Structure formats: C-alpha cells, structure tokens
Amino acid sequence: MSTASFGTSQGSGAAYPGASSLGAPSPGAPSVRRTGRASRPRFGFGLVGPRRDRHSVPLEQLDALALPVGDDGMVIGVDAEGRPAVLGVNQPVPYDITLIGGLWTAQVLALRAAATGARVAVETGRAQAWTALAQAAGGGQPCITLHDVGRVPPQGASAGSPVVVVRDCGMRPPRGRVVSAPWQSVVTLLPYLSPVAPRLLEKSSLVGVQRVSPDEAAQIGRIMGLPRQEHEALSTLADGVTLWCTPNDRQFVMTQATDAETGLLGGARRMD
C-alpha cells in the first residue's frame, strides 16, 4: 500500500438540507425513499454530516505528520544535542532520587515538580533558604510547604494528587519519617559525598551528580559503575550541569532557568 488515507467531516451539530436538529425531515423537505441497508436507523451515531473528499499522503511523507512527543514529566534541561531532557518524578511505584549538588538545582526541581501538579513538601534545616520560593510558588496556593527535619506529616499521595518530598537535611540526613511510596517520590539533596551517600546511591532509582572533587568523582564512579571518561568529567562540570544516572542509562543535562526562575533564584550555581 503506497498511501495512507484518512477522512474528515464536520461535527454532528452541522445542519444540512432536509434535516432537523433531531434528524427527522424538516417540513416541506422532499421525501426520499430508502431501501436496504441505507434505510436502517444509525442509533448512537448522530447525524450524518456533509461528505468531503478524502485526503491522501504518500507513504514517504507520512513522517512529516509526526509530533515531537517524548516522555511525560518535567523538563529538567537539555542534553548535549540541545534536546529537552525530561524527568518523570510522578511514578506509580516508590521512587527515590539522590542529588549530589547545589541548592539552586534542587529548588528548580521543586518549582518544576509543582508546575506539573505535584504537591511538594520540603524537609529542611534552613527554612530561610526556601521561604521566598514557597511563597512565590503556586500563586498563593500552598503547593510547596516547608517542614522541620523529622516533622513531615503523612502526605496522602495518590494518582490524582502526587507528592514530591525534597529532603534538604545536610551531609548526614536522618532516616525520614515519610518515605517513598506509590505517587510519592523522595529527592534527597547532599551538598557533597558524605558517609551516608553510598547507601543512598545504591538504593536510589535515579542519581544526579554535579561538580565534585576528583576523589569524590572516583568514588562515585565506582559506586555507579561509570566509565572512566564520565567519572573524570564530574570534577570539571559547569554550574547547572548534572549527570543523571540510572542502573541502565546516563545523561549529562544542562539546566537552564526561565526568566521567572532566575528572578526568584538567581543564576545557576553549584555552591550555596
């Protein structure tokens, strides 16, 4: 078959000669005798709209109709080819993310998670660093809430109301009262590779690493099984660049702030 064909028609609300709004002949319309299959009522299909010529597209041109639709989630930046990189934080299974990086990136993630409709609960020992963001997000709606360390209440996550818990609890975050669950992801921010980092990295579904020291890069490379070229690059990354790793995939991503994010958070930075 050399062509792909599809038809177009107007909706059932379009009027046509000889028909009323309920499909019965209008007064004064000429009667038409129908026989065979055409005389059978079309229950449930509405009115028969006007017919249009069918359109054909040569098979070799069919790709031109494709839409650039990728994974669903939030756009966290662009990859090395400039294509959008998408992170799906709202998962029907428990999902843990560990980010070894800066506060700026964690706050951008929180804002963008809230923009996808998730409720964001921030567990932090430095509430002053999050207050302006929480007040600005959601247009007055409490979509980002702040909680002291160890004081995050149950969030009641569901498919219709997903939750992202951001744990900004320093180098040695205590075990959280609220853990990952279906539709409730947990993002743990570590400023550097701390003694608890290996345990967190091994149990995480996704790991993000920003610029670290060469020694830290080598250790992360061993834990995550990174090729030498990639783990050596970790000590030279620019501000805003993150290596995102899963057990089966790795990708360098540049997070580019929007004008609104820059006005609220400032420019990308690794150090706080």
C-alpha positions as CSV (number, residue, x, y, z in Angstrom):
1,M,0.0,0.0,0.0
2,S,1.6,3.2,-1.2
3,T,-0.5,5.8,0.5
4,A,-2.1,6.4,4.0
5,S,-5.6,7.8,3.8
6,F,-8.0,9.4,6.3
7,G,-11.3,11.2,6.0
8,T,-12.5,14.5,7.6
9,S,-16.1,15.6,8.3
10,Q,-17.9,18.2,10.3
11,G,-19.4,17.5,13.7
12,S,-22.9,16.3,14.3
13,G,-24.1,19.8,15.1
14,A,-23.7,20.9,11.4
15,A,-27.1,21.4,9.6
16,Y,-27.7,20.0,6.1
17,P,-30.6,20.4,3.7
18,G,-33.6,18.3,4.6
19,A,-32.7,17.5,8.2
20,S,-33.9,19.0,11.5
21,S,-32.0,19.1,14.8
22,L,-33.2,15.6,15.8
23,G,-32.5,14.0,12.4
24,A,-36.1,14.0,11.1
25,P,-37.0,15.6,7.7
26,S,-37.9,19.2,8.1
27,P,-41.3,20.5,7.0
28,G,-41.5,20.9,3.2
29,A,-38.5,18.8,2.5
30,P,-38.9,16.3,-0.3
31,S,-39.3,12.7,0.8
32,V,-36.7,10.2,-0.1
33,R,-37.5,6.5,-0.3
34,R,-34.6,4.5,1.1
35,T,-34.3,0.7,0.8
36,G,-31.9,-1.9,2.0
37,R,-29.1,-1.2,4.5
38,A,-29.4,2.6,4.0
39,S,-32.9,2.6,5.5
40,R,-31.7,1.2,8.8
41,P,-31.5,3.8,11.6
42,R,-28.0,4.6,12.8
43,F,-28.6,4.5,16.6
44,G,-25.9,6.2,18.6
45,F,-24.0,7.7,15.7
46,G,-25.8,11.1,15.5
47,L,-26.5,12.9,12.2
48,V,-24.7,12.1,9.0
49,G,-22.6,15.2,8.2
50,P,-21.7,16.5,4.8
51,R,-19.1,14.5,2.9
52,R,-15.7,15.8,1.9
53,D,-13.1,14.5,-0.4
54,R,-10.7,12.1,1.2
55,H,-7.1,13.2,1.6
56,S,-4.1,11.0,0.8
57,V,-0.5,11.3,1.9
58,P,2.3,9.5,0.1
59,L,3.9,6.9,2.5
60,E,7.3,8.5,2.2
61,Q,5.8,11.8,3.5
62,L,4.0,10.3,6.4
63,D,6.8,11.1,8.9
64,A,6.2,14.8,8.3
65,L,2.9,14.4,10.3
66,A,4.7,13.1,13.4
67,L,4.6,15.1,16.6
68,P,7.7,15.6,18.7
69,V,6.2,13.9,21.8
70,G,8.6,12.5,24.4
71,D,8.3,11.1,27.9
72,D,5.9,12.8,30.3
73,G,7.2,14.6,33.3
74,M,9.1,17.8,33.9
75,V,11.7,19.3,31.7
76,I,14.9,19.5,33.7
77,G,17.1,20.9,31.0
78,V,18.7,20.0,27.6
79,D,21.1,17.2,26.7
80,A,24.3,17.5,24.7
81,E,22.4,17.8,21.4
82,G,20.1,20.5,22.8
83,R,17.1,18.3,23.1
84,P,14.7,18.6,26.1
85,A,15.6,16.2,28.9
86,V,12.5,15.0,30.8
87,L,12.4,13.6,34.4
88,G,9.2,11.7,35.4
89,V,9.0,12.2,39.1
90,N,5.4,11.2,39.5
91,Q,5.6,7.4,39.5
92,P,3.1,4.7,40.4
93,V,5.9,2.9,42.3
94,P,8.2,4.2,45.1
95,Y,10.8,6.4,43.5
96,D,14.0,7.7,45.3
97,I,16.2,10.3,43.8
98,T,19.6,11.4,45.3
99,L,21.1,14.7,44.1
100,I,24.7,15.4,45.0
101,G,24.7,19.0,44.1
102,G,23.6,22.5,44.9
103,L,20.6,24.1,46.4
104,W,19.8,26.0,43.2
105,T,19.2,22.8,41.2
106,A,17.1,21.3,44.0
107,Q,14.9,24.4,44.1
108,V,14.5,24.4,40.3
109,L,13.4,20.8,40.5
110,A,10.9,21.7,43.3
111,L,9.4,24.5,41.3
112,R,9.0,22.4,38.1
113,A,7.6,19.5,40.0
114,A,5.0,21.8,41.5
115,A,4.3,23.1,37.9
116,T,3.4,19.5,36.9
117,G,0.6,19.5,39.5
118,A,2.6,17.7,42.3
119,R,2.4,18.8,45.9
120,V,6.0,19.5,47.2
121,A,6.9,19.0,50.8
122,V,10.4,20.3,51.7
123,E,12.1,18.9,54.8
124,T,14.9,21.3,55.7
125,G,17.0,22.7,58.4
126,R,17.4,26.0,56.6
127,A,13.9,27.2,56.1
128,Q,15.1,30.7,55.4
129,A,16.6,29.5,52.1
130,W,13.2,28.1,51.0
131,T,10.8,30.7,52.3
132,A,10.8,33.0,49.3
133,L,10.3,30.1,46.9
134,A,7.4,28.6,48.9
135,Q,5.7,31.9,49.0
136,A,6.1,32.6,45.3
137,A,5.1,29.2,44.0
138,G,1.5,28.4,43.2
139,G,0.2,31.9,43.0
140,G,-0.8,31.9,46.7
141,Q,-1.8,28.2,46.8
142,P,0.2,26.1,49.3
143,C,1.7,23.8,46.6
144,I,5.2,23.9,48.3
145,T,5.2,23.5,52.1
146,L,8.1,23.7,54.5
147,H,8.8,21.4,57.4
148,D,11.5,21.0,60.0
149,V,13.7,18.0,59.8
150,G,11.8,14.9,61.0
151,R,8.5,16.7,61.1
152,V,7.0,16.0,57.7
153,P,3.4,14.7,58.2
154,P,1.8,12.0,56.1
155,Q,1.1,13.4,52.7
156,G,-1.7,11.2,51.4
157,A,-0.3,10.9,47.9
158,S,-2.5,9.4,45.1
159,A,-2.5,9.3,41.3
160,G,-4.7,12.4,41.3
161,S,-2.6,14.2,43.9
162,P,1.1,13.1,43.6
163,V,3.7,14.3,46.1
164,V,7.4,15.1,45.9
165,V,9.3,15.2,49.2
166,V,12.5,17.2,49.0
167,R,14.9,16.4,51.8
168,D,17.4,19.2,52.4
169,C,18.9,17.9,55.6
170,G,22.6,18.4,55.3
171,M,25.5,16.0,54.9
172,R,24.0,13.3,57.2
173,P,20.2,13.3,56.7
174,P,18.5,11.2,59.2
175,R,16.1,8.5,58.1
176,G,12.9,10.2,57.1
177,R,9.5,9.6,58.7
178,V,7.9,10.0,55.2
179,V,9.4,7.6,52.7
180,S,8.9,7.0,49.0
181,A,5.6,5.3,48.1
182,P,3.4,5.0,45.0
183,W,2.9,8.5,43.7
184,Q,5.2,9.9,46.3
185,S,8.8,10.4,45.3
186,V,11.6,11.5,47.6
187,V,14.5,13.7,46.5
188,T,17.5,13.8,48.9
189,L,19.9,16.6,48.4
190,L,23.5,16.1,49.5
191,P,26.0,19.0,49.1
192,Y,28.9,16.6,48.9
193,L,29.7,12.9,49.0
194,S,29.0,12.2,52.7
195,P,29.5,8.9,54.6
196,V,25.8,8.1,54.1
197,A,26.0,8.7,50.3
198,P,26.9,5.2,49.2
199,R,23.8,3.8,50.9
200,L,21.6,6.4,49.3
201,L,23.1,6.0,45.9
202,E,22.7,2.2,45.9
203,K,19.0,2.3,46.8
204,S,18.1,5.3,44.6
205,S,16.2,4.8,41.3
206,L,17.9,7.9,39.9
207,V,21.1,9.7,40.9
208,G,22.1,13.2,39.9
209,V,25.7,14.3,40.3
210,Q,27.0,17.9,39.9
211,R,30.6,19.1,40.1
212,V,32.6,17.3,42.8
213,S,36.2,16.8,43.7
214,P,38.4,14.3,41.8
215,D,38.4,12.0,44.8
216,E,34.7,12.1,45.1
217,A,34.3,11.6,41.4
218,A,36.4,8.4,41.5
219,Q,34.3,7.1,44.4
220,I,31.0,7.9,42.7
221,G,32.3,6.2,39.6
222,R,33.0,3.0,41.5
223,I,29.6,3.0,43.2
224,M,27.6,3.8,40.0
225,G,29.8,1.8,37.6
226,L,30.6,4.8,35.5
227,P,33.2,4.7,32.6
228,R,36.4,6.4,33.4
229,Q,35.8,9.3,31.0
230,E,32.5,10.1,32.6
231,H,33.5,10.0,36.2
232,E,36.6,12.1,35.4
233,A,34.3,14.7,33.8
234,L,32.5,15.1,37.2
235,S,35.2,17.3,38.6
236,T,35.0,19.7,35.6
237,L,31.3,20.2,35.2
238,A,30.0,23.8,34.8
239,D,27.4,25.3,37.1
240,G,23.9,23.9,36.2
241,V,25.2,20.7,34.6
242,T,24.2,17.4,36.1
243,L,25.0,13.8,35.3
244,W,21.8,11.9,35.8
245,C,22.3,8.1,36.2
246,T,20.0,5.1,36.4
247,P,21.2,1.5,36.5
248,N,20.9,1.3,32.7
249,D,21.3,4.9,31.4
250,R,23.4,8.0,31.9
251,Q,22.9,11.5,30.5
252,F,24.6,14.9,31.1
253,V,21.9,17.7,31.3
254,M,22.3,21.4,31.4
255,T,19.5,23.0,33.5
256,Q,18.6,26.4,32.0
257,A,16.4,28.6,34.2
258,T,13.5,30.5,32.9
259,D,13.2,34.3,33.4
260,A,10.9,33.8,36.4
261,E,13.2,31.2,38.0
262,T,16.2,33.5,37.5
263,G,14.3,36.4,39.1
264,L,13.5,34.2,42.1
265,L,16.6,32.0,42.5
266,G,19.3,33.9,40.7
267,G,21.7,32.3,38.2
268,A,22.8,28.7,38.2
269,R,25.4,27.9,40.8
270,R,27.0,24.8,42.4
271,M,27.9,26.4,45.7
272,D,25.3,28.0,48.0
